[in-house]
Amino acid sequence: QVQLVESGGGLVQAGGSLRLSCAASGRTFSSYTVGWFRQAPGKEREFVANIRWSGGSTNYAESLKGRFTISRDNAKNMVYLQIDSLKPEDTAVYYCAAASGLDYNYWGQGTQVTVSS
């Protein structure tokens, strides 16, 4: 029902900023919660943040709150993840996902973020 495509990743020096985008399409998505996750090589997938498509209520991982900001643009069917003060430890593949219930059932292909010193 929902297709997600991430973009905006790249190679950035530490201290810089990126805004990742998640484009959503499909028959029904307005009632979904959209989340951002990341996975570094050899590590488990990590929750970053999520937002309700309607209403805009947000949640953040406590360890990341402050440098990461999730937002949405309903008219454009887009969800964004703003990352400020990038650190090398932020290097990972970042995924967006959509949940209609408790589980995230729809996932994008991911976008690579690489932060150099």
C-alpha positions in Angstrom: 0.0 0.0 0.0 2.9 2.3 0.7 6.2 2.7 -1.2 9.1 4.7 0.3 12.2 6.1 -1.3 15.0 7.7 0.6 17.4 10.3 -0.7 19.8 13.0 0.5 22.7 10.9 1.8 26.3 11.4 0.9 29.8 12.1 2.1 30.0 14.9 4.6 32.7 16.2 6.9 32.2 16.1 10.7 30.3 19.2 11.9 28.3 19.5 8.8 24.6 18.9 8.2 22.4 16.8 6.0 18.7 16.7 5.3 17.4 13.3 4.3 14.2 12.9 2.4 11.6 10.1 2.4 9.1 10.2 -0.5 6.0 8.2 0.1 3.5 7.0 -2.5 0.6 4.6 -2.5 -3.1 4.2 -2.1 -3.1 4.9 1.7 -0.5 6.5 3.8 -2.1 9.5 5.6 -2.9 7.4 8.7 0.6 5.9 9.0 3.5 6.7 11.4 6.7 7.2 9.5 10.1 6.5 11.2 13.7 6.8 10.5 16.2 4.1 11.4 19.9 3.6 10.7 22.2 0.7 10.5 26.0 0.8 10.7 28.1 -2.1 9.3 28.1 -5.0 11.7 25.6 -3.4 14.0 21.9 -3.8 14.6 19.3 -1.5 13.2 18.7 1.5 15.4 15.6 3.6 15.9 16.2 7.3 15.2 12.8 9.1 15.2 9.3 8.9 14.0 6.4 11.2 13.2 2.7 10.8 12.7 1.8 11.5 9.1 -1.3 13.4 10.4 -0.9 15.6 13.4 2.9 15.7 13.5 3.5 14.1 16.9 7.1 13.1 17.1 9.4 10.7 19.0 13.2 10.6 19.2 15.8 8.2 20.5 17.0 9.7 23.7 20.7 9.4 22.7 20.1 11.3 19.5 17.6 13.9 20.5 19.0 17.4 19.9 20.9 16.8 16.7 18.2 15.1 14.8 14.9 16.7 13.7 12.1 14.8 11.9 9.5 16.7 10.0 6.9 16.2 7.3 5.3 17.9 4.4 1.9 16.3 3.8 1.2 18.2 0.6 4.4 16.7 -1.0 4.1 13.3 0.7 7.5 13.8 2.2 9.2 13.1 5.5 12.5 14.6 6.3 15.3 14.0 8.8 17.6 16.9 9.5 20.9 15.9 11.0 23.1 18.7 12.4 26.6 18.6 13.9 27.4 15.3 12.1 29.8 12.9 13.8 31.8 10.0 12.3 29.7 7.7 14.5 26.6 8.8 12.5 27.9 6.9 9.5 25.3 4.4 8.5 22.6 3.5 6.0 19.5 5.4 6.9 16.1 3.9 6.3 12.6 5.3 6.4 9.7 3.0 7.3 5.9 3.2 7.7 3.8 1.7 10.3 0.0 1.3 10.3 0.0 -0.4 13.7 2.7 -1.5 16.1 5.0 -2.9 13.4 6.9 -1.1 10.6 5.6 -3.0 7.6 7.0 -0.9 4.7 10.6 0.0 4.2 12.6 2.1 1.8 15.9 1.0 0.2 18.1 3.2 2.4 20.4 6.0 1.8 24.1 6.0 2.8 25.4 8.7 5.1 29.2 8.8 5.5 30.8 11.3 7.9 34.5 11.9 7.7 36.8 13.5 10.3 
